[in-house]
Amino acid sequence: MRTLDHYGAVSGLNAYEDFDTVILAQPSNPSPIRVAEYYRSVYGGRLGEPLNLDITWKDDIISDGKVAYQVCVTTMADDRLQPIYEHMRWKDMYQAAHRVRPIRNPRHIIIAFSIPIDGLQATEIKYQTIRRGPVGDFDRMVEAVRYLIRTQGRASRQDIASVAKVSIGTVKKHWARLVEATGCKVIKDRNRSRRYQGQGRPIEVLVPNTQR
């Protein structure tokens, strides 16, 4: 039997305890708004002290106990929000992995992305080699979009430019081609809310064509 479920919707469920395999097909990427709301509910806040809801990158290590690899994972740019964002991501993925009850029975947990999960050491790591040879700006941008979609579920112009090592202007110039080449669609990202950033204007991001 095969079934599909979503992070955040499986915590505590026993429905999958007899399954022998769970596949975490992509990382959990908590909504920055959700993270900020949680921060405000615990710590409060004062006018004039906005929260930065931007997503950034940090280096981390994933290991199978024999070989360690340095990987790049998403986090939040605001130091106040980083621990909450990372805990929410870890909690969602850890809960999902444990729906098959791997402590009680031998189970397979397949993690199809390169974000380490504390408490779940990899037994085998497989990686895709980087394509060699000359690669133009557009090819790098396409690869950047696919990487961002795979790791955080969406790709903004700023993130694409950062990953592909090109200017924002270059991304804007090829925006329509990127949409067509990647099969993504454009939505308005309202994470930059007026409440936190003083900027009510949403930005355009690319998301998988199946996402609403």
N, C-alpha and C positions, 0 to 999 in steps of 0.2 A: 504494500500500500504506500502511496505517495501523497503527501499533503503539503500545503504552503501556508505559512502564517507569518505574522509580522512582529518585530520587536515591540515590546511594551504591551502586547496582547496575550502573551503566553506565561507571564510570571505566575508561578505557583500551580500551573495546570498539571494534572496527572494524565491527561489524555494521550500523551506520547510516551508514557513510561515503558511500554512494551516494544517500542521501536528500537532497532539496533543501530541506527545511524541518524545523525543530525548534521545538516549542512548549513553553515552560516554563510550565505551566498554573498553578503556584503556587510560592511561595518555598520553599526548603529551610529547615526550622526544626529545627536539631539538638536532640536530647534534652538537657535540662539535666544529667541524670544522666551521659550520655555525656561531656559537657563537663567535669563535675566529676571523673569518673574519669580523664580524660586529664590534667587539672591535677594530681591527686594522684600520678599515675604519674611525672610530670616533676618536680614541686616538693615532693612529700611533704606533710607537714602534721603539726600537733601537736594533741592533745586540747585543747579549750578555744578553738580557732580554727575555728569552723564556717564552711562556705561558704554563701552566700545563693543559693539556686536560683531565686529569683523572676525572672520575665520583666518587663521594663519597656519604655519607648519612648524614642526619641531622634529628633531632627530630622536629615534628610539632604537632599541636593539631587540631583535627576535632571534631565538636560539632553540636548537633541538638538544642542547646539552653537549654537543660535539662541535658544532660550527655556529658562529654568531654572525648575523647580518645586520647592517645598519639600514634602517628604513625611515621613511618620512611619513609622519602621521599628522592629521589635522588636530588643531586645538583652537582655543580662543585667544585673541590678541590681548584682551584685558586680563591682567594677572588675577583680578578678583574673581573672574568667572571661570578661569582655567580648571581649577580643581572640581568645580561642580559639573562642568561639561564632561570632563574625563571620567568622573565617577558615574554619571548617568550613562555614558556610553558603555563603560565596563559592566555596570549592573544589568543593562539590557542584554548584552551579549552573553554574560555569564549565566543569567537566568535562562536564556534560550538554549544554551549548550547543555544545561542540566535538566532539561525536560525529559531526556531519555534515561535519566537516573544512572549516570556513569559510575557513581560511587558504589552502588549496589550490584551492578552487573557490568561485564565487559561490553563496551560500546565504542562506536566509531564517531569521532567528532571531526568533521572536515571544515576547516576555516579557509575560505576561498579569498583571502585578502591578506595583506602584510601588516596587520596591526596586532601586536602582541597582547595577550589577555593574561593578566596576573592570575596565577593559580592554575593555568592551563599551559603547561610546557609542551611545545611541539615535539612529536615523535619523528616526524619527517617533514622536511621543507623542500618544496619544489618551486623553482623560480623560472621565469621567462627571461631569456637573455635579451639584452638590448640590441636592437637592430644597428648594424654597423654600416658605414658608408656615408656619403654626402646626403644630408637631409635639409630641405629648405624650410623657410619660416612657416609656410602653410602646413607642411607635414608635421612639424613640431607642434603647431597649434592643434591639429587634429588629434595627435597623440595626447596632448595636454587635456583636451576636453574629455577624451575617453578615460584618462586616469582620474580626473576630477569627478566624473560621473560615478566611476567605480568606487572611489574612496569617500566622497562626501555627498553624492547624489545630485549635485548641481555644479554648474561652472559659470562664474561671472567673468566679465571681461578682465577685471583686475587679476583674478586668479589664473586665468589662461595666460595672460601676459607674463605673470611671475613664473609659472611652471615652464612655459615655452621659451623664456628669455627673449621676449620681444617687447616692443612698446605697446601701450594702450592704443595708440593710433593705428598700429598695424592690425591689431585685433578688430578694431572698428571697421577698418577698410575691408576686411575679409569676413565680416560677421555673417552676411547672407550665405556665403560659400560654406562657412563652418556649419551652419544650420543644416544645409543640404548634405554635406559630406558625412556628418555624424548621425544623421537621422533623428536629431533632437528637435525639441520645440522650445520656443521662447515664452517665458512667463515673467510676470512682475514680482520681484522679491521685495516683500514689505518688511524685511528684517530691520532695515534702517528706519525705525519708527520715530515719529516726532517726539514720543514720550522719552526715549532714551538718547537719541542722537541730535535732536533739534533739526532733523532733516526728514520731512514727511514724504519726500519724493522717492518712490520705489525705483529699484534698478532692474534692468533686464538680465536674466540668467538663462542658461540652457539647462534643460532637464530631460530625462528620458521621455520618449513620445508616449509612453504608456501612463505617465504621471499626470494627474489632473491639476 
